[in-house]
Amino acid sequence: MKKTFFTLLMVALSLSSAWGGNRIERPKLVVGLVVDQMRWDYLYYYYEDFCEGGLKRLVDEGFSCENTMINYIPTITAIGHTSIYTGSVPALHGIAGNNFMEKGKDVYCCSDSTVKGVGTNSKAGKMSPRNNKATTIGDELRLATNFKSRVFGVALKDRAAIFPAGHSANAAYWYDNSVGHFVTSTYYMEQLPKWVEQFNKQNATKPKEDQKMKPEGVSITFKMAEAVLQNEQLGKGDYPDMLTISVSSTDAIAHSYGTRSEETKAAYMTLDKELAKFLSLLDAQYGKDGYLLFLSADHGGAHNPNYLKSHKIYANGWAASDYVKSINAKLQDKYGVEKLVLAHYGDFFYLDHAKIERANLNIDEVKQVVINELLQEDDLLYVVDCAKASTATIPQIIRERIINGYNRLRSGDIIAIPRSEMFSWKFKDDYTGTTHCEWNPYDAHIPLVFLGWKIKHGSTSLPTRIVDIAPTVCAMLHIQMPNSCIGDAILPVVQ
């Protein structure tokens, strides 16, 4: 009898553990922090200006993956945020850019006509993660805990709040400049929580005022993130919760003023101070070992060509739009059909497949005419038919990144690869402004630092990739990696 009772007791304890006893060791909270357009070298370029508790603390106490690269083209905001949290690339998750063409129509990455704004009546609220075709860290965490874990996303940019949080997120909040406060959509809820309404009343800005263009945009992002922590009581339950934060102002300011401007420095000094306060809050609420935080970036940013040339470094700018008109004229002369190049985004050119089919033209022949025209531009190294990139005679690293970045349903047909220190942008004769898009290290080399739960201080210069972030976090949480993940857990972090 005693033996039978003992056996039943052990079975009961086993079932209790398997069905929600939460005996698996996990942090109380996971925080993903993405700094839009943060070059890897900013960790060291501004190091002596950082305060002790913010970005300097990450370097001094965290584990830094010093050689983390983006393994696709183009290096763009929507793609970067999606790839970090899915561990995947545009070829698989389907987010091919901030904007892309699908079935001949322009698509904004997270637009969704089936939803309405909550907290706004503008089109800025008609957003959701549905265009992403892969699961995220947050989705897998929710699945692993029978949806008892909660996941929230915060950013000024809609795409930077929505894609990191994932499909099953409890909420994502982004800033609508037209109303001057944070909003969401009916994808998540029918009405803003009372605490969000109160937060908006206390922190509203003038309508039409772009918060992304000011360091204060960094501050209000962290303020909203702290409000989510407090009001949703994240990390206070029996299961780990997740908060994704993206700092958008660093990107908008650098686009206008450049990588070496005082305006950009001011944004990073604000980021540093706000991060220090945020880490202190996390320490107080969860303990230094009670939360897992990682910091990374969706892409880097190029130095302004005029700035480089002023220091005798070759650089220049080119704009794909300058070539569309002349190429279409060439195609019309040859085939008698207008505007066969439908659009371009960055270095990608989209052909009008419907027109080509109606005119009974050979798509490969049309592509070759476009390629030949673009190759007359001396500042372009290569021009590649994306569908045939695997056989292109180009360096392997570029070939791989084209293949990873090419989604057959949403990407352009042809991609131009400029010379190094060439940018798909036309700059004025001044020393301001920047952009990003290319495979080169200035755009593709991003910071990746882990801090907190189970993290030992150190660094590695072993090659790591943006797609390795998600499987690393998932391995630490003992959950399945996202369903389109192609990355690997970073061993020096998880061991």
Secondary structure per residue as TSV (DSSP state, phi and psi in degrees):
chain	resnum	aa	ss	phi	psi
A	1	M	-	360.0	-45.1
A	2	K	H	-60.9	-40.2
A	3	K	H	-64.1	-41.6
A	4	T	H	-64.3	-43.7
A	5	F	H	-61.6	-43.6
A	6	F	H	-62.2	-40.9
A	7	T	H	-63.5	-45.2
A	8	L	H	-63.4	-37.7
A	9	L	H	-63.7	-43.7
A	10	M	H	-64.9	-39.3
A	11	V	H	-63.7	-42.6
A	12	A	H	-62.7	-42.7
A	13	L	H	-65.1	-38.0
A	14	S	H	-64.5	-43.7
A	15	L	H	-66.5	-38.5
A	16	S	H	-60.1	-42.0
A	17	S	I	-66.5	-43.4
A	18	A	I	-70.3	-29.9
A	19	W	I	-101.1	26.3
A	20	G	I	123.2	14.2
A	21	G	I	-69.1	-12.7
A	22	N	-	55.9	43.9
A	23	R	-	-85.4	-10.2
A	24	I	S	-70.8	132.2
A	25	E	-	-77.3	117.0
A	26	R	-	-142.8	156.7
A	27	P	-	-70.3	161.2
A	28	K	S	-72.1	-31.0
A	29	L	E	-147.1	140.5
A	30	V	E	-113.5	128.5
A	31	V	E	-119.7	120.9
A	32	G	E	-104.2	121.0
A	33	L	E	-117.5	115.6
A	34	V	E	-110.7	125.2
A	35	V	E	-103.2	111.2
A	36	D	T	-63.4	123.9
A	37	Q	T	67.4	27.3
A	38	M	-	-81.7	109.7
A	39	R	-	-64.3	147.4
A	40	W	T	-57.3	-41.0
A	41	D	T	-71.7	-9.1
A	42	Y	H	-62.5	-27.1
A	43	L	H	-57.2	-30.4
A	44	Y	H	-109.5	-29.2
A	45	Y	H	-62.2	-40.1
A	46	Y	S	-101.4	5.7
A	47	Y	G	-52.5	-47.4
A	48	E	G	-69.3	-15.4
A	49	D	G	-92.5	-13.5
A	50	F	S	-72.5	150.9
A	51	C	-	-78.4	173.4
A	52	E	T	-72.7	-28.8
A	53	G	T	-98.9	-0.4
A	54	G	T	-105.7	-116.0
A	55	L	H	-64.6	-32.9
A	56	K	H	-63.2	-37.3
A	57	R	H	-62.2	-40.1
A	58	L	H	-58.8	-44.5
A	59	V	H	-67.2	-42.8
A	60	D	H	-80.7	-25.1
A	61	E	H	-118.8	-22.2
A	62	G	S	-88.1	-174.6
A	63	F	E	-112.2	121.5
A	64	S	E	-108.1	128.2
A	65	C	E	-94.5	99.9
A	66	E	T	-78.0	-12.8
A	67	N	T	-125.5	48.8
A	68	T	E	-90.8	123.0
A	69	M	E	-120.6	150.9
A	70	I	-	-83.2	127.5
A	71	N	-	-106.1	37.9
A	72	Y	S	-153.8	167.4
A	73	I	S	-125.8	138.4
A	74	P	-	-92.7	155.9
A	75	T	-	-89.0	90.1
A	76	I	-	-129.8	153.9
A	77	T	H	-53.7	-56.1
A	78	A	H	-61.4	-39.3
A	79	I	H	-67.4	-45.2
A	80	G	H	-59.8	-47.3
A	81	H	H	-62.9	-40.3
A	82	T	H	-67.7	-42.0
A	83	S	H	-68.6	-37.0
A	84	I	H	-58.1	-45.2
A	85	Y	H	-91.6	-14.8
A	86	T	H	-100.2	-17.6
A	87	G	S	66.3	27.1
A	88	S	-	-133.6	-174.6
A	89	V	-	-130.2	163.9
A	90	P	H	-54.0	-33.1
A	91	A	H	-56.0	-28.1
A	92	L	H	-110.8	-45.1
A	93	H	H	-83.0	-16.4
A	94	G	-	88.6	-7.0
A	95	I	-	-84.6	99.1
A	96	A	-	-93.3	-1.8
A	97	G	S	168.9	177.7
A	98	N	S	-64.1	-38.9
A	99	N	E	-128.8	149.1
A	100	F	E	-154.5	170.8
A	101	M	E	-102.0	137.0
A	102	E	E	-137.1	120.2
A	103	K	T	54.7	39.1
A	104	G	T	80.3	4.9
A	105	K	E	-118.2	145.4
A	106	D	E	-72.6	134.8
A	107	V	E	-128.7	128.3
A	108	Y	E	-82.6	139.1
A	109	C	T	-51.6	-40.5
A	110	C	T	-117.8	17.8
A	111	S	B	-69.3	145.5
A	112	D	-	-151.0	107.1
A	113	S	T	-71.8	-11.7
A	114	T	T	-86.0	-5.9
A	115	V	-	-117.9	165.6
A	116	K	-	-121.6	159.7
A	117	G	E	-72.5	147.8
A	118	V	E	-119.8	115.7
A	119	G	S	96.7	0.0
A	120	T	-	-159.6	151.7
A	121	N	-	-106.1	2.5
A	122	S	S	-81.8	168.8
A	123	K	G	-68.2	-14.9
A	124	A	G	-62.4	-18.6
A	125	G	G	-91.4	-10.6
A	126	K	-	-87.4	69.1
A	127	M	B	-135.3	152.0
A	128	S	-	-162.6	172.1
A	129	P	S	-88.4	10.9
A	130	R	T	-61.9	-27.1
A	131	N	T	-71.6	-16.6
A	132	N	-	-79.2	126.1
A	133	K	-	-100.7	16.5
A	134	A	S	-130.4	157.7
A	135	T	-	-82.1	166.6
A	136	T	-	-119.2	175.4
A	137	I	H	-54.4	-46.9
A	138	G	H	-62.2	-39.6
A	139	D	H	-61.5	-43.4
A	140	E	H	-69.5	-34.9
A	141	L	H	-64.6	-42.5
A	142	R	H	-63.9	-42.6
A	143	L	H	-63.1	-41.2
A	144	A	H	-66.9	-23.8
A	145	T	T	-113.2	21.6
A	146	N	T	54.4	37.4
A	147	F	T	65.0	24.6
A	148	K	-	-85.6	-28.6
A	149	S	S	-69.0	149.0
A	150	R	-	-118.8	145.4
A	151	V	E	-132.5	131.6
A	152	F	E	-134.0	147.7
A	153	G	E	-124.8	140.9
A	154	V	E	-136.9	132.7
A	155	A	E	-168.9	161.9
A	156	L	S	-72.9	-41.1
A	157	K	S	-79.3	137.1
A	158	D	H	-59.9	-49.0
A	159	R	H	-63.6	-27.8
A	160	A	H	-81.9	-16.7
A	161	A	H	-92.8	-38.2
A	162	I	H	-78.7	-51.6
A	163	F	H	-67.5	-40.2
A	164	P	H	-62.4	-39.6
A	165	A	H	-66.9	-33.0
A	166	G	-	94.4	-177.2
A	167	H	T	-74.2	-37.9
A	168	S	T	-100.3	15.3
A	169	A	-	-57.9	148.5
A	170	N	S	-69.1	-32.9
A	171	A	E	-169.5	153.9
A	172	A	E	-131.8	136.8
A	173	Y	E	-123.9	132.0
A	174	W	E	-135.2	169.9
A	175	Y	E	-100.7	127.1
A	176	D	E	-103.5	107.4
A	177	N	T	-60.9	-28.3
A	178	S	T	-67.6	-22.7
A	179	V	T	-115.4	-12.8
A	180	G	T	78.2	29.2
A	181	H	E	-160.3	177.0
A	182	F	E	-75.6	142.5
A	183	V	E	-136.0	174.6
A	184	T	E	-147.2	-161.6
A	185	S	E	-136.7	169.5
A	186	T	T	-70.1	-6.1
A	187	Y	T	-59.1	-34.0
A	188	Y	T	-101.0	-36.7
A	189	M	-	-165.3	166.4
A	190	E	S	-96.6	-19.5
A	191	Q	S	-150.7	143.2
A	192	L	-	-64.0	140.9
A	193	P	-	-58.9	154.3
A	194	K	H	-57.6	-37.3
A	195	W	H	-68.3	-32.5
A	196	V	H	-69.1	-42.4
A	197	E	H	-59.0	-42.8
A	198	Q	H	-66.8	-41.6
A	199	F	H	-59.4	-44.1
A	200	N	H	-63.6	-38.3
A	201	K	H	-63.8	-38.6
A	202	Q	H	-80.6	-20.2
A	203	N	H	-126.5	13.5
A	204	A	-	-64.1	148.3
A	205	T	-	-116.1	172.6
A	206	K	-	-64.1	133.7
A	207	P	T	-54.8	144.6
A	208	K	T	78.9	-3.9
A	209	E	-	-86.0	118.4
A	210	D	-	-81.9	105.3
A	211	Q	G	-67.5	-23.0
A	212	K	G	-66.3	-21.8
A	213	M	G	-89.3	9.3
A	214	K	S	-134.9	147.8
A	215	P	T	-56.3	-27.1
A	216	E	H	-61.1	-22.8
A	217	G	H	-63.9	-32.2
A	218	V	H	-64.7	-44.8
A	219	S	H	-63.8	-43.9
A	220	I	H	-70.5	-27.9
A	221	T	H	-64.2	-48.3
A	222	F	H	-67.0	-34.8
A	223	K	H	-63.1	-40.8
A	224	M	H	-68.7	-39.0
A	225	A	H	-61.3	-42.2
A	226	E	H	-64.3	-36.9
A	227	A	H	-65.5	-38.1
A	228	V	H	-62.7	-48.1
A	229	L	H	-53.4	-49.4
A	230	Q	H	-72.6	-47.9
A	231	N	H	-77.8	-28.3
A	232	E	T	-94.7	-1.4
A	233	Q	T	53.5	46.4
A	234	L	T	-65.8	143.2
A	235	G	T	74.7	10.4
A	236	K	-	-103.8	-5.1
A	237	G	S	-96.1	-162.6
A	238	D	S	-85.4	-9.0
A	239	Y	S	-127.3	151.5
A	240	P	-	-67.6	140.3
A	241	D	E	-107.8	170.7
A	242	M	E	-137.8	137.8
A	243	L	E	-127.5	123.1
A	244	T	E	-106.0	131.5
A	245	I	E	-127.0	136.0
A	246	S	E	-128.6	132.0
A	247	V	E	-96.2	111.3
A	248	S	-	-92.7	-26.0
A	249	S	H	-63.5	-32.2
A	250	T	H	-60.1	-32.2
A	251	D	H	-76.4	-50.6
A	252	A	H	-61.1	-41.7
A	253	I	H	-67.5	-43.9
A	254	A	H	-64.9	-37.0
A	255	H	H	-56.5	-38.4
A	256	S	H	-85.1	-34.4
A	257	Y	H	-116.6	-14.4
A	258	G	-	96.9	171.1
A	259	T	T	-77.1	-19.4
A	260	R	T	-115.0	19.9
A	261	S	S	-86.5	157.8
A	262	E	H	-66.0	-31.0
A	263	E	H	-64.4	-42.6
A	264	T	H	-66.9	-41.1
A	265	K	H	-60.6	-41.6
A	266	A	H	-61.1	-38.2
A	267	A	H	-63.3	-41.0
A	268	Y	H	-74.5	-30.3
A	269	M	H	-68.1	-37.9
A	270	T	H	-65.9	-44.3
A	271	L	H	-55.2	-46.0
A	272	D	H	-59.7	-47.1
A	273	K	H	-67.1	-40.9
A	274	E	H	-68.4	-37.6
A	275	L	H	-65.1	-40.2
A	276	A	H	-59.2	-44.8
A	277	K	H	-64.9	-39.7
A	278	F	H	-67.0	-42.2
A	279	L	H	-65.0	-37.3
A	280	S	H	-62.2	-39.6
A	281	L	H	-63.6	-44.6
A	282	L	H	-62.9	-42.1
A	283	D	H	-57.9	-44.9
A	284	A	H	-68.1	-38.1
A	285	Q	H	-85.3	-34.5
A	286	Y	H	-121.0	-10.4
A	287	G	-	83.6	151.8
A	288	K	T	-61.1	-25.6
A	289	D	T	-104.7	12.8
A	290	G	S	-96.5	-8.6
A	291	Y	E	-134.3	154.7
A	292	L	E	-115.5	122.5
A	293	L	E	-123.6	137.9
A	294	F	E	-128.2	144.7
A	295	L	E	-117.6	133.8
A	296	S	E	-150.8	-167.9
A	297	A	-	-140.1	153.7
A	298	D	S	-78.9	-22.2
A	299	H	-	-175.5	171.1
A	300	G	-	-97.2	-146.3
A	301	G	-	-163.3	147.3
A	302	A	-	-90.9	147.3
A	303	H	-	-67.5	145.0
A	304	N	-	-59.9	133.0
A	305	P	H	-55.8	-38.4
A	306	N	H	-68.0	-36.3
A	307	Y	H	-62.5	-45.2
A	308	L	H	-65.3	-44.5
A	309	K	H	-63.5	-30.2
A	310	S	T	-67.5	-16.8
A	311	H	T	-111.9	23.7
A	312	K	T	65.2	27.1
A	313	I	-	-103.5	124.9
A	314	Y	-	-62.5	133.5
A	315	A	-	-163.6	158.6
A	316	N	E	-164.2	173.5
A	317	G	E	-127.7	147.5
A	318	W	E	-139.4	152.9
A	319	A	-	-126.0	123.1
A	320	A	T	-57.6	-31.5
A	321	S	H	-61.3	-26.0
A	322	D	H	-66.8	-20.2
A	323	Y	H	-103.3	-18.0
A	324	V	H	-60.2	-45.8
A	325	K	H	-62.4	-46.8
A	326	S	H	-68.9	-37.4
A	327	I	H	-66.3	-42.8
A	328	N	H	-62.4	-36.0
A	329	A	H	-64.5	-41.5
A	330	K	H	-62.7	-44.3
A	331	L	H	-66.6	-37.0
A	332	Q	H	-67.4	-39.9
A	333	D	H	-61.8	-36.8
A	334	K	H	-81.4	-39.5
A	335	Y	H	-115.9	-10.6
A	336	G	S	74.4	21.7
A	337	V	-	-124.4	132.8
A	338	E	S	-82.5	147.9
A	339	K	-	48.8	58.5
A	340	L	-	-75.8	-24.2
A	341	V	E	-85.7	109.9
A	342	L	E	-76.4	-41.1
A	343	A	E	-166.5	171.8
A	344	H	E	-143.6	144.3
A	345	Y	E	-130.8	117.5
A	346	G	T	60.2	-124.0
A	347	D	T	-93.3	4.7
A	348	F	E	-97.9	139.7
A	349	F	E	-116.9	128.7
A	350	Y	E	-102.4	131.5
A	351	L	E	-95.4	153.7
A	352	D	-	-86.6	92.3
A	353	H	H	-64.0	-35.9
A	354	A	H	-63.6	-45.0
A	355	K	H	-64.0	-41.9
A	356	I	H	-61.9	-40.0
A	357	E	H	-69.5	-42.8
A	358	R	H	-63.6	-32.2
A	359	A	T	-87.6	4.6
A	360	N	T	56.0	40.2
A	361	L	-	-94.4	157.1
A	362	N	-	-86.5	116.7
A	363	I	H	-60.7	-38.3
A	364	D	H	-67.1	-34.4
A	365	E	H	-69.3	-41.0
A	366	V	H	-63.4	-43.4
A	367	K	H	-57.6	-42.4
A	368	Q	H	-66.6	-34.9
A	369	V	H	-62.7	-44.5
A	370	V	H	-62.6	-45.6
A	371	I	H	-59.7	-45.7
A	372	N	H	-62.3	-38.3
A	373	E	H	-66.1	-43.9
A	374	L	H	-68.4	-31.7
A	375	L	T	-69.1	-9.4
A	376	Q	T	-76.1	-11.3
A	377	E	-	-82.6	114.5
A	378	D	T	-63.7	-26.5
A	379	D	T	-84.9	3.3
A	380	L	E	-101.3	124.8
A	381	L	E	-74.9	-47.4
A	382	Y	E	-140.5	152.5
A	383	V	E	-132.5	122.1
A	384	V	E	-124.1	136.5
A	385	D	E	-74.1	110.8
A	386	C	G	-58.6	-35.8
A	387	A	G	-69.1	-16.2
A	388	K	G	-119.9	23.0
A	389	A	G	-61.4	-29.3
A	390	S	G	-63.7	-20.8
A	391	T	G	-110.3	6.1
A	392	A	-	-72.3	141.4
A	393	T	S	-85.8	75.9
A	394	I	S	-136.4	162.8
A	395	P	-	-54.4	141.3
A	396	Q	H	-56.6	-39.9
A	397	I	H	-63.9	-36.8
A	398	I	H	-73.5	-40.6
A	399	R	H	-58.5	-46.8
A	400	E	H	-61.4	-40.2
A	401	R	H	-72.4	-31.2
A	402	I	H	-66.5	-46.1
A	403	I	H	-60.9	-45.4
A	404	N	H	-64.9	-32.0
A	405	G	H	-88.3	-6.6
A	406	Y	-	-95.7	115.0
A	407	N	-	-105.0	119.4
A	408	R	T	-63.3	-20.9
A	409	L	T	-94.1	-15.2
A	410	R	T	-133.8	-14.8
A	411	S	S	-90.7	163.0
A	412	G	-	-66.9	162.8
A	413	D	S	-79.8	-31.4
A	414	I	E	-132.7	139.2
A	415	I	E	-123.4	138.3
A	416	A	E	-101.3	135.4
A	417	I	E	-112.1	106.7
A	418	P	E	-73.8	165.7
A	419	R	-	-60.4	157.2
A	420	S	T	-59.7	144.2
A	421	E	T	63.9	27.8
A	422	M	E	-114.2	144.1
A	423	F	E	-131.7	141.1
A	424	S	E	-78.8	70.2
A	425	W	S	-164.2	149.2
A	426	K	-	-108.2	116.0
A	427	F	-	-98.9	147.2
A	428	K	-	-77.5	170.1
A	429	D	S	-81.1	64.2
A	430	D	S	-142.3	-173.4
A	431	Y	S	-113.6	33.6
A	432	T	-	-120.7	163.0
A	433	G	-	87.7	150.7
A	434	T	-	-153.7	176.8
A	435	T	-	-153.9	-174.3
A	436	H	-	-158.3	152.5
A	437	C	-	173.8	-27.9
A	438	E	-	-86.1	173.6
A	439	W	S	-81.3	-15.7
A	440	N	S	-66.4	157.6
A	441	P	H	-55.1	-32.7
A	442	Y	H	-62.3	-26.5
A	443	D	H	-101.9	-27.0
A	444	A	H	-103.7	-12.9
A	445	H	E	-92.1	115.6
A	446	I	E	-122.9	154.3
A	447	P	-	-72.9	151.6
A	448	L	E	-151.8	109.0
A	449	V	E	-131.8	133.3
A	450	F	E	-107.9	146.6
A	451	L	E	-146.5	144.7
A	452	G	E	105.4	-130.8
A	453	W	T	-53.4	117.8
A	454	K	T	65.3	11.5
A	455	I	-	-96.8	124.6
A	456	K	-	-96.3	147.0
A	457	H	S	-66.9	137.1
A	458	G	E	162.4	-169.9
A	459	S	E	-157.9	162.9
A	460	T	E	-141.0	142.6
A	461	S	-	-105.8	10.6
A	462	L	S	-63.3	146.0
A	463	P	-	-60.5	126.8
A	464	T	E	-131.7	163.8
A	465	R	E	-131.1	160.2
A	466	I	G	-57.2	-32.4
A	467	V	G	-76.5	-5.3
A	468	D	G	-85.9	-11.8
A	469	I	H	-65.3	-50.7
A	470	A	H	-60.9	-49.4
A	471	P	H	-65.3	-26.5
A	472	T	H	-67.5	-48.3
A	473	V	H	-63.1	-42.4
A	474	C	H	-64.2	-38.7
A	475	A	H	-63.1	-40.0
A	476	M	H	-68.0	-30.0
A	477	L	H	-88.4	-7.1
A	478	H	T	59.6	47.5
A	479	I	-	-127.9	162.1
A	480	Q	-	-65.4	144.0
A	481	M	-	-74.3	159.3
A	482	P	-	-55.5	155.2
A	483	N	T	-70.3	-14.6
A	484	S	T	-116.0	17.5
A	485	C	-	-66.0	132.5
A	486	I	-	-119.0	5.3
A	487	G	-	-88.0	177.1
A	488	D	-	-126.4	146.2
A	489	A	-	-61.8	137.7
A	490	I	-	-82.5	108.0
A	491	L	H	-59.2	-42.3
A	492	P	H	-62.1	-19.9
A	493	V	H	-86.1	-44.4
A	494	V	H	-86.6	-18.7
A	495	Q	-	-78.0	360.0
